[in-house]
């Protein structure tokens, strides 16, 4: 291979500015590494290599050479439609985009495809291309900061905040594969708790964790998109964990199901703490105060050992796009070697659209379609948490499927829609004093089954939901 890294400025750098203080200095980039990365994608066909590139947040702007930017942008277009990537399909896509000649034509595509003999070193190429891009971004933001510092007429506080945000954005782009084994989260979370949910009856899919819901749905099935929606602070995250737990820690005689949870709001350690406390039935409030009986401490140790071996991966990356989220899911599915059986996303309104310029409702529609596409592609049920708007609270009624916030497409794409709400006959004063409060889980939509209401109880000090039979007098 030729020289690995070159620092000679290139006329292809569309982001350099003529008034930059560093215009005469050398810019970090590597044409060889960029060619090797593009060649790896062409050589492999685009499925696995592009999934890794998207997961590692490689964008067209990550490339220094303008031709490489156009080629990678075309690759992204093919990948989004799940089309193969080779010299022919890539050339056709570039023609559709009007960039065929600017990208170097057939001759350059063939040159790229012959650049390497194997894509075995793909991760290294990605790292080198991405690192060079991040260094260029630091240079760009630093130049802007230097120039801005000479402007005495501006508001200093706003200037410093903008500069800090720019540097922070570069740091954020370094975040890559954040999915981690539950064992690590358990260790970080401290020793904590939850007793395994007992499910009854025959089901054909992955158990929901709730007997009455299992009877209505016969479990979660491959390719289904299940939406669980509620107003803030109603327990969306808790019920998602309650649904995951019996899958990863099944009752004796049943095989565990691998699960992946995307937590865009809550850190992995906090999720692990909730899972532990819930499973060992330890009061989280007393635990924070340090008042835990010895027998409960033993329960914590037992639950921690059980959960350490559980096949759950948690990705607590924030600011993910639906494309990045799907790429991460593909990678985890590959790592689990066919044992991934459940995905949960907390929650859909926190997922970023691929184009921030379009209205948010259109972004949510794109994200919703992507969630359903992920369920079908990976052949697993996907539980998607969502927020409801304020209409039901204003009108003091039970929520409806039309209350789904920001987009009606969620309702259309979902196979099952569950609405979590207070019980119809709830009493605010009684609920304040009670440890277990009634909740209604409304099955508002089910493509292949009945609709209705499943009564549950929310155990406040355990932050867990349980079947109503357990609390009926």
Secondary structure as a PSIPRED ss2 file (coil, helix, strand):
# PSIPRED VFORMAT (PSIPRED V4.0)

   1 X C   1.000  0.000  0.000
   2 X C   1.000  0.000  0.000
   3 X C   1.000  0.000  0.000
   4 X C   1.000  0.000  0.000
   5 X C   1.000  0.000  0.000
   6 X E   0.000  0.000  1.000
   7 X C   1.000  0.000  0.000
   8 X C   1.000  0.000  0.000
   9 X C   1.000  0.000  0.000
  10 X C   1.000  0.000  0.000
  11 X C   1.000  0.000  0.000
  12 X C   1.000  0.000  0.000
  13 X C   1.000  0.000  0.000
  14 X C   1.000  0.000  0.000
  15 X C   1.000  0.000  0.000
  16 X C   1.000  0.000  0.000
  17 X C   1.000  0.000  0.000
  18 X C   1.000  0.000  0.000
  19 X C   1.000  0.000  0.000
  20 X C   1.000  0.000  0.000
  21 X C   1.000  0.000  0.000
  22 X C   1.000  0.000  0.000
  23 X C   1.000  0.000  0.000
  24 X C   1.000  0.000  0.000
  25 X C   1.000  0.000  0.000
  26 X C   1.000  0.000  0.000
  27 X C   1.000  0.000  0.000
  28 X C   1.000  0.000  0.000
  29 X E   0.000  0.000  1.000
  30 X C   1.000  0.000  0.000
  31 X H   0.000  1.000  0.000
  32 X H   0.000  1.000  0.000
  33 X H   0.000  1.000  0.000
  34 X H   0.000  1.000  0.000
  35 X H   0.000  1.000  0.000
  36 X H   0.000  1.000  0.000
  37 X H   0.000  1.000  0.000
  38 X H   0.000  1.000  0.000
  39 X H   0.000  1.000  0.000
  40 X H   0.000  1.000  0.000
  41 X H   0.000  1.000  0.000
  42 X H   0.000  1.000  0.000
  43 X H   0.000  1.000  0.000
  44 X H   0.000  1.000  0.000
  45 X C   1.000  0.000  0.000
  46 X C   1.000  0.000  0.000
  47 X H   0.000  1.000  0.000
  48 X H   0.000  1.000  0.000
  49 X H   0.000  1.000  0.000
  50 X H   0.000  1.000  0.000
  51 X H   0.000  1.000  0.000
  52 X H   0.000  1.000  0.000
  53 X H   0.000  1.000  0.000
  54 X H   0.000  1.000  0.000
  55 X H   0.000  1.000  0.000
  56 X C   1.000  0.000  0.000
  57 X C   1.000  0.000  0.000
  58 X C   1.000  0.000  0.000
  59 X C   1.000  0.000  0.000
  60 X H   0.000  1.000  0.000
  61 X H   0.000  1.000  0.000
  62 X H   0.000  1.000  0.000
  63 X C   1.000  0.000  0.000
  64 X C   1.000  0.000  0.000
  65 X C   1.000  0.000  0.000
  66 X H   0.000  1.000  0.000
  67 X H   0.000  1.000  0.000
  68 X H   0.000  1.000  0.000
  69 X H   0.000  1.000  0.000
  70 X H   0.000  1.000  0.000
  71 X H   0.000  1.000  0.000
  72 X H   0.000  1.000  0.000
  73 X H   0.000  1.000  0.000
  74 X H   0.000  1.000  0.000
  75 X H   0.000  1.000  0.000
  76 X H   0.000  1.000  0.000
  77 X H   0.000  1.000  0.000
  78 X H   0.000  1.000  0.000
  79 X H   0.000  1.000  0.000
  80 X H   0.000  1.000  0.000
  81 X C   1.000  0.000  0.000
  82 X C   1.000  0.000  0.000
  83 X C   1.000  0.000  0.000
  84 X C   1.000  0.000  0.000
  85 X C   1.000  0.000  0.000
  86 X C   1.000  0.000  0.000
  87 X H   0.000  1.000  0.000
  88 X H   0.000  1.000  0.000
  89 X H   0.000  1.000  0.000
  90 X H   0.000  1.000  0.000
  91 X H   0.000  1.000  0.000
  92 X H   0.000  1.000  0.000
  93 X H   0.000  1.000  0.000
  94 X H   0.000  1.000  0.000
  95 X H   0.000  1.000  0.000
  96 X H   0.000  1.000  0.000
  97 X H   0.000  1.000  0.000
  98 X C   1.000  0.000  0.000
  99 X C   1.000  0.000  0.000
 100 X C   1.000  0.000  0.000
 101 X C   1.000  0.000  0.000
 102 X C   1.000  0.000  0.000
 103 X C   1.000  0.000  0.000
 104 X C   1.000  0.000  0.000
 105 X H   0.000  1.000  0.000
 106 X H   0.000  1.000  0.000
 107 X H   0.000  1.000  0.000
 108 X H   0.000  1.000  0.000
 109 X H   0.000  1.000  0.000
 110 X H   0.000  1.000  0.000
 111 X H   0.000  1.000  0.000
 112 X H   0.000  1.000  0.000
 113 X H   0.000  1.000  0.000
 114 X C   1.000  0.000  0.000
 115 X C   1.000  0.000  0.000
 116 X C   1.000  0.000  0.000
 117 X C   1.000  0.000  0.000
 118 X C   1.000  0.000  0.000
 119 X C   1.000  0.000  0.000
 120 X C   1.000  0.000  0.000
 121 X C   1.000  0.000  0.000
 122 X H   0.000  1.000  0.000
 123 X H   0.000  1.000  0.000
 124 X H   0.000  1.000  0.000
 125 X H   0.000  1.000  0.000
 126 X H   0.000  1.000  0.000
 127 X H   0.000  1.000  0.000
 128 X H   0.000  1.000  0.000
 129 X H   0.000  1.000  0.000
 130 X H   0.000  1.000  0.000
 131 X H   0.000  1.000  0.000
 132 X H   0.000  1.000  0.000
 133 X H   0.000  1.000  0.000
 134 X H   0.000  1.000  0.000
 135 X H   0.000  1.000  0.000
 136 X H   0.000  1.000  0.000
 137 X H   0.000  1.000  0.000
 138 X H   0.000  1.000  0.000
 139 X H   0.000  1.000  0.000
 140 X H   0.000  1.000  0.000
 141 X H   0.000  1.000  0.000
 142 X H   0.000  1.000  0.000
 143 X H   0.000  1.000  0.000
 144 X H   0.000  1.000  0.000
 145 X H   0.000  1.000  0.000
 146 X H   0.000  1.000  0.000
 147 X H   0.000  1.000  0.000
 148 X H   0.000  1.000  0.000
 149 X H   0.000  1.000  0.000
 150 X C   1.000  0.000  0.000
 151 X C   1.000  0.000  0.000
 152 X C   1.000  0.000  0.000
 153 X C   1.000  0.000  0.000
 154 X C   1.000  0.000  0.000
 155 X C   1.000  0.000  0.000
 156 X H   0.000  1.000  0.000
 157 X H   0.000  1.000  0.000
 158 X H   0.000  1.000  0.000
 159 X H   0.000  1.000  0.000
 160 X H   0.000  1.000  0.000
 161 X H   0.000  1.000  0.000
 162 X H   0.000  1.000  0.000
 163 X H   0.000  1.000  0.000
 164 X H   0.000  1.000  0.000
 165 X H   0.000  1.000  0.000
 166 X H   0.000  1.000  0.000
 167 X H   0.000  1.000  0.000
 168 X H   0.000  1.000  0.000
 169 X H   0.000  1.000  0.000
 170 X H   0.000  1.000  0.000
 171 X H   0.000  1.000  0.000
 172 X H   0.000  1.000  0.000
 173 X C   1.000  0.000  0.000
 174 X C   1.000  0.000  0.000
 175 X C   1.000  0.000  0.000
 176 X C   1.000  0.000  0.000
 177 X C   1.000  0.000  0.000
 178 X C   1.000  0.000  0.000
 179 X C   1.000  0.000  0.000
 180 X E   0.000  0.000  1.000
 181 X E   0.000  0.000  1.000
 182 X H   0.000  1.000  0.000
 183 X H   0.000  1.000  0.000
 184 X H   0.000  1.000  0.000
 185 X H   0.000  1.000  0.000
 186 X H   0.000  1.000  0.000
 187 X H   0.000  1.000  0.000
 188 X H   0.000  1.000  0.000
 189 X H   0.000  1.000  0.000
 190 X C   1.000  0.000  0.000
 191 X C   1.000  0.000  0.000
 192 X C   1.000  0.000  0.000
 193 X C   1.000  0.000  0.000
 194 X E   0.000  0.000  1.000
 195 X C   1.000  0.000  0.000
 196 X C   1.000  0.000  0.000
 197 X C   1.000  0.000  0.000
 198 X C   1.000  0.000  0.000
 199 X C   1.000  0.000  0.000
 200 X C   1.000  0.000  0.000
 201 X C   1.000  0.000  0.000
 202 X C   1.000  0.000  0.000
 203 X C   1.000  0.000  0.000
 204 X C   1.000  0.000  0.000
 205 X C   1.000  0.000  0.000
 206 X E   0.000  0.000  1.000
 207 X C   1.000  0.000  0.000
 208 X C   1.000  0.000  0.000
 209 X C   1.000  0.000  0.000
 210 X C   1.000  0.000  0.000
 211 X H   0.000  1.000  0.000
 212 X H   0.000  1.000  0.000
 213 X H   0.000  1.000  0.000
 214 X H   0.000  1.000  0.000
 215 X H   0.000  1.000  0.000
 216 X H   0.000  1.000  0.000
 217 X H   0.000  1.000  0.000
 218 X C   1.000  0.000  0.000
 219 X C   1.000  0.000  0.000
 220 X E   0.000  0.000  1.000
 221 X C   1.000  0.000  0.000
 222 X C   1.000  0.000  0.000
 223 X C   1.000  0.000  0.000
 224 X C   1.000  0.000  0.000
 225 X E   0.000  0.000  1.000
 226 X E   0.000  0.000  1.000
 227 X E   0.000  0.000  1.000
 228 X E   0.000  0.000  1.000
 229 X E   0.000  0.000  1.000
 230 X E   0.000  0.000  1.000
 231 X C   1.000  0.000  0.000
 232 X C   1.000  0.000  0.000
 233 X C   1.000  0.000  0.000
 234 X C   1.000  0.000  0.000
 235 X C   1.000  0.000  0.000
 236 X H   0.000  1.000  0.000
 237 X H   0.000  1.000  0.000
 238 X H   0.000  1.000  0.000
 239 X H   0.000  1.000  0.000
 240 X H   0.000  1.000  0.000
 241 X H   0.000  1.000  0.000
 242 X H   0.000  1.000  0.000
 243 X H   0.000  1.000  0.000
 244 X H   0.000  1.000  0.000
 245 X H   0.000  1.000  0.000
 246 X H   0.000  1.000  0.000
 247 X H   0.000  1.000  0.000
 248 X H   0.000  1.000  0.000
 249 X C   1.000  0.000  0.000
 250 X C   1.000  0.000  0.000
 251 X C   1.000  0.000  0.000
 252 X C   1.000  0.000  0.000
 253 X C   1.000  0.000  0.000
 254 X C   1.000  0.000  0.000
 255 X C   1.000  0.000  0.000
 256 X C   1.000  0.000  0.000
 257 X C   1.000  0.000  0.000
 258 X E   0.000  0.000  1.000
 259 X E   0.000  0.000  1.000
 260 X E   0.000  0.000  1.000
 261 X E   0.000  0.000  1.000
 262 X E   0.000  0.000  1.000
 263 X E   0.000  0.000  1.000
 264 X C   1.000  0.000  0.000
 265 X C   1.000  0.000  0.000
 266 X C   1.000  0.000  0.000
 267 X C   1.000  0.000  0.000
 268 X H   0.000  1.000  0.000
 269 X H   0.000  1.000  0.000
 270 X H   0.000  1.000  0.000
 271 X H   0.000  1.000  0.000
 272 X H   0.000  1.000  0.000
 273 X H   0.000  1.000  0.000
 274 X H   0.000  1.000  0.000
 275 X H   0.000  1.000  0.000
 276 X H   0.000  1.000  0.000
 277 X H   0.000  1.000  0.000
 278 X H   0.000  1.000  0.000
 279 X H   0.000  1.000  0.000
 280 X H   0.000  1.000  0.000
 281 X C   1.000  0.000  0.000
 282 X C   1.000  0.000  0.000
 283 X C   1.000  0.000  0.000
 284 X H   0.000  1.000  0.000
 285 X H   0.000  1.000  0.000
 286 X H   0.000  1.000  0.000
 287 X H   0.000  1.000  0.000
 288 X H   0.000  1.000  0.000
 289 X H   0.000  1.000  0.000
 290 X C   1.000  0.000  0.000
 291 X C   1.000  0.000  0.000
 292 X C   1.000  0.000  0.000
 293 X C   1.000  0.000  0.000
 294 X H   0.000  1.000  0.000
 295 X H   0.000  1.000  0.000
 296 X H   0.000  1.000  0.000
 297 X H   0.000  1.000  0.000
 298 X H   0.000  1.000  0.000
 299 X H   0.000  1.000  0.000
 300 X H   0.000  1.000  0.000
 301 X H   0.000  1.000  0.000
 302 X H   0.000  1.000  0.000
 303 X H   0.000  1.000  0.000
 304 X H   0.000  1.000  0.000
 305 X H   0.000  1.000  0.000
 306 X H   0.000  1.000  0.000
 307 X H   0.000  1.000  0.000
 308 X H   0.000  1.000  0.000
 309 X C   1.000  0.000  0.000
 310 X C   1.000  0.000  0.000
 311 X C   1.000  0.000  0.000
 312 X E   0.000  0.000  1.000
 313 X E   0.000  0.000  1.000
 314 X E   0.000  0.000  1.000
 315 X E   0.000  0.000  1.000
 316 X C   1.000  0.000  0.000
 317 X C   1.000  0.000  0.000
 318 X C   1.000  0.000  0.000
 319 X C   1.000  0.000  0.000
 320 X C   1.000  0.000  0.000
 321 X E   0.000  0.000  1.000
 322 X H   0.000  1.000  0.000
 323 X H   0.000  1.000  0.000
 324 X H   0.000  1.000  0.000
 325 X H   0.000  1.000  0.000
 326 X H   0.000  1.000  0.000
 327 X H   0.000  1.000  0.000
 328 X H   0.000  1.000  0.000
 329 X H   0.000  1.000  0.000
 330 X H   0.000  1.000  0.000
 331 X H   0.000  1.000  0.000
 332 X H   0.000  1.000  0.000
 333 X H   0.000  1.000  0.000
 334 X H   0.000  1.000  0.000
 335 X H   0.000  1.000  0.000
 336 X C   1.000  0.000  0.000
 337 X C   1.000  0.000  0.000
 338 X C   1.000  0.000  0.000
 339 X C   1.000  0.000  0.000
 340 X E   0.000  0.000  1.000
 341 X E   0.000  0.000  1.000
 342 X E   0.000  0.000  1.000
 343 X E   0.000  0.000  1.000
 344 X E   0.000  0.000  1.000
 345 X E   0.000  0.000  1.000
 346 X E   0.000  0.000  1.000
 347 X C   1.000  0.000  0.000
 348 X H   0.000  1.000  0.000
 349 X H   0.000  1.000  0.000
 350 X H   0.000  1.000  0.000
 351 X C   1.000  0.000  0.000
 352 X E   0.000  0.000  1.000
 353 X C   1.000  0.000  0.000
 354 X C   1.000  0.000  0.000
 355 X C   1.000  0.000  0.000
 356 X C   1.000  0.000  0.000
 357 X C   1.000  0.000  0.000
 358 X C   1.000  0.000  0.000
 359 X C   1.000  0.000  0.000
 360 X H   0.000  1.000  0.000
 361 X H   0.000  1.000  0.000
 362 X H   0.000  1.000  0.000
 363 X H   0.000  1.000  0.000
 364 X H   0.000  1.000  0.000
 365 X H   0.000  1.000  0.000
 366 X H   0.000  1.000  0.000
 367 X H   0.000  1.000  0.000
 368 X H   0.000  1.000  0.000
 369 X H   0.000  1.000  0.000
 370 X H   0.000  1.000  0.000
 371 X H   0.000  1.000  0.000
 372 X H   0.000  1.000  0.000
 373 X H   0.000  1.000  0.000
 374 X H   0.000  1.000  0.000
 375 X H   0.000  1.000  0.000
 376 X H   0.000  1.000  0.000
 377 X H   0.000  1.000  0.000
 378 X H   0.000  1.000  0.000
 379 X C   1.000  0.000  0.000
 380 X C   1.000  0.000  0.000
 381 X E   0.000  0.000  1.000
 382 X E   0.000  0.000  1.000
 383 X E   0.000  0.000  1.000
 384 X E   0.000  0.000  1.000
 385 X E   0.000  0.000  1.000
 386 X E   0.000  0.000  1.000
 387 X E   0.000  0.000  1.000
 388 X E   0.000  0.000  1.000
 389 X C   1.000  0.000  0.000
 390 X C   1.000  0.000  0.000
 391 X H   0.000  1.000  0.000
 392 X H   0.000  1.000  0.000
 393 X H   0.000  1.000  0.000
 394 X H   0.000  1.000  0.000
 395 X C   1.000  0.000  0.000
 396 X C   1.000  0.000  0.000
 397 X C   1.000  0.000  0.000
 398 X C   1.000  0.000  0.000
 399 X C   1.000  0.000  0.000
 400 X C   1.000  0.000  0.000
 401 X H   0.000  1.000  0.000
 402 X H   0.000  1.000  0.000
 403 X H   0.000  1.000  0.000
 404 X E   0.000  0.000  1.000
 405 X C   1.000  0.000  0.000
 406 X C   1.000  0.000  0.000
 407 X C   1.000  0.000  0.000
 408 X C   1.000  0.000  0.000
 409 X H   0.000  1.000  0.000
 410 X H   0.000  1.000  0.000
 411 X H   0.000  1.000  0.000
 412 X H   0.000  1.000  0.000
 413 X H   0.000  1.000  0.000
 414 X C   1.000  0.000  0.000
 415 X C   1.000  0.000  0.000
 416 X E   0.000  0.000  1.000
 417 X E   0.000  0.000  1.000
 418 X E   0.000  0.000  1.000
 419 X E   0.000  0.000  1.000
 420 X E   0.000  0.000  1.000
 421 X E   0.000  0.000  1.000
 422 X E   0.000  0.000  1.000
 423 X C   1.000  0.000  0.000
 424 X C   1.000  0.000  0.000
 425 X C   1.000  0.000  0.000
 426 X C   1.000  0.000  0.000
 427 X C   1.000  0.000  0.000
 428 X H   0.000  1.000  0.000
 429 X H   0.000  1.000  0.000
 430 X H   0.000  1.000  0.000
 431 X H   0.000  1.000  0.000
 432 X H   0.000  1.000  0.000
 433 X H   0.000  1.000  0.000
 434 X C   1.000  0.000  0.000
 435 X C   1.000  0.000  0.000
 436 X E   0.000  0.000  1.000
 437 X E   0.000  0.000  1.000
 438 X E   0.000  0.000  1.000
 439 X E   0.000  0.000  1.000
 440 X E   0.000  0.000  1.000
 441 X E   0.000  0.000  1.000
 442 X E   0.000  0.000  1.000
 443 X E   0.000  0.000  1.000
 444 X E   0.000  0.000  1.000
 445 X E   0.000  0.000  1.000
 446 X E   0.000  0.000  1.000
 447 X C   1.000  0.000  0.000
 448 X C   1.000  0.000  0.000
 449 X C   1.000  0.000  0.000
 450 X C   1.000  0.000  0.000
 451 X C   1.000  0.000  0.000
 452 X E   0.000  0.000  1.000
 453 X E   0.000  0.000  1.000
 454 X E   0.000  0.000  1.000
 455 X E   0.000  0.000  1.000
 456 X E   0.000  0.000  1.000
 457 X E   0.000  0.000  1.000
 458 X E   0.000  0.000  1.000
 459 X E   0.000  0.000  1.000
 460 X H   0.000  1.000  0.000
 461 X H   0.000  1.000  0.000
 462 X H   0.000  1.000  0.000
 463 X C   1.000  0.000  0.000
 464 X E   0.000  0.000  1.000
 465 X E   0.000  0.000  1.000
 466 X E   0.000  0.000  1.000
 467 X E   0.000  0.000  1.000
 468 X H   0.000  1.000  0.000
 469 X H   0.000  1.000  0.000
 470 X H   0.000  1.000  0.000
 471 X H   0.000  1.000  0.000
 472 X C   1.000  0.000  0.000
 473 X C   1.000  0.000  0.000
